[in-house]
Amino acid sequence: MEAMRERVTRHDLRHDRHTVSLLTDHLVFSPKYRGKVLLGEVAEAAEEIIRETCKELDIQIIDMAVNVDHIHLFIEYPPKYSVSWIAKRIKGRSSKLLRDKFPQLKEWCTGHLWAPSCYHGSVGQGWDVVERYISGQKGYEKADTVPVVVIDEENEKAHKTWYNTLYNKLFGGKHQKQESTLRVQIKC
């Protein structure tokens, strides 16, 4: 599948028995405590296990990056699965298999390998942005990430103006804090 798309064609859509879909998601998840444990053989095994799991579930991996402290997955998935279920399956299976293959991971974190949370970003047709971001993550060494969104000052100013206008319509008057007095009666 091509990264740059002017419009979706029939060939790009997923055709199942009763549905036609184009569901894509960008998942990011990390080991517990953001541990830098995905190095060397562990990283290679993690990638292999995730690819096998996705293949078994009929999930296509469009792009993937395994970094020392997190994993990016850009997937196309069938509508019969929810994104949270997919993440649960991938994280559960890879945690068990990685911890069985590399006992040092059990010593490092006794319960589970992955943190309980993860990021889900529905992509739609903006594939090129996500693919560029993930390809920029490959070979990632630093603890900080590059921001995906660049704030445009003109758009920010327009948003503030819109917000103030909406606030004034809803609550009347100017956008400011109003002080109120509290009257308390004490009976003796």
N, C-alpha and C positions, 0 to 999 in steps of 0.2 A: 504494500500500500504506500502511496506517495505521501510525503509530508505536506507539500503545497497542494491545496485544493481550491479551485475556483468555485465549484459547486459539486454536490454529491450526485453521483450517477448510480444507476441501478446495480452496477457491478460492485460498488462500495458497500452496499447494504448487506446485512446478514439475513439470509433467508432460511428460516426454520420451517417446520411443518405447518404451524399455525400463525407465525409472526414474521414480520419484516422489521428489522431494527438496526440502529447504529448507536450502540451504547458504549461509550468510552469513559475511562476514569484514570486519574492520576493518583496513585496511592503512595504514601510515604510512611514508613514505620521504622522504629529504631529498637535496639536492644535496651533492656532495662537500664536505668540510670545513664542512658546515652553512652554506654560503655563502648570503648574502641576495640571491639573483639572480632570484627569482620576483616581479618587480615589473612593473606596467603591462602592456605588450603581451606580455611574456614569460609572465606569469601567465595572461593570457587565452588565449594560444596553447597553453600547457601544458594548461589545462582542456579546450580544444576537442580537442586531439590525444588526450587520455586518454578523453574521451567517445566519440570516433570509434572508437578501438581497442576499447573495451568493447562498443560496439554491434556491431562486426564479429565479436566473439567470443561474442555472445549473453550478455553479462554485463550485468546491470541495476545501474546506479549508484543506490543509495538516497539517499545524501548524499555531498557532496564539499566540501572546503574547501582552497583553495590559499593558503598563507601565504607570507611572504617567504622562509622557510628550510625549509619542509617541506610535504608534501601529505597530507591525510587522505582516504581513500576508504572508503566503506561500501558493500559490493557483495553482490549475490546472484549466484551463479555455478552453472553446470551441473556435475554430478559427473564429467564426463569430463576436467576440468582440475584440476590441483593448484594450491594457492594460490601456491606458489613459482613455478610455470610462469606463472601469470597475472601476478605481479609482474615476472618477467623480461621478458615480452612488453610490458607497459605501459612499464616503465622503458627497455627497449631501443629501442622505436619512438619514444617521446617524446624520448629523448636525441638520436637521430639527426636527427629532424625539427626539433627546437628549435635544435640546433647548426648545422644548415644554414640555417635562417631567420635566426638571430641570431649572426653571426660573433664577436661579443664573448664569447660563451660558450665558443668554441673557444680563444680567447686566455686566458680565465680558467682553464680546466681542459682540458688538451690531450687526455686519454684518453677519459673518459666524463663525462657530466653528473652522474649520480646516484651516491651512495655505494653500495658493494656490499651493505650490510645494509639491512634494513627490518623493521618491526614487523608481525606478523600476530596478530590476536586473533579467535578463533572466537567468534561472537556468539550463535548459537542464537536464542532468543526474547527476549533482553533488548535489543530494538531501541531502546526509548525512552531508555535510558541512553546508548547510543552516539550516537544522533541529537542528544540534548541536548549532549553533549560536543563533537561536531563543529560544531554550530551555534554553540556558544560560541567555537569557534576561528576562525570567519569574521571577518575584519577584525583578526586577531591581529597585534600589533605588537611585543610584548616577546619577549625571548629565553627566558624561563622559561615553563613550561606549568602549568596548573592541575591538581593531582592528581586522578585519576579516583576513587581509593579513599580514603575517609576512615577512619582507624583508630579503632575504637570501643574505649575502654579496657576495658570489661567483656569484650568478645570477646578482646582481647589477653591479659587475665588468665586467661581460661578456656583459651586456647591454651597458655599457659605451664604451667598446671597439667596439662593433658593431656600435654604433651611430657615434663614431669618424671615423671609416672606411667608413661608408656611407657618412658622411659629406665631407671627403676628396675626395671620388669618384665624388660627385656631384659638389663640388666647387673647387677642386684642392688644392694642398698645404696642410699645416697643419691647424688644427682647432684653429684658433686664430683670433682676431679682426684685421681688416686692417683699418688703418687710411687713410682718403682721404682728399685732400685739395680742397677747394672751391675757384675758381677764380672769382672775381667780377670786372667787368669793369665799371668805372664811367665816363660818358661823361659829359663834361661841355659845 
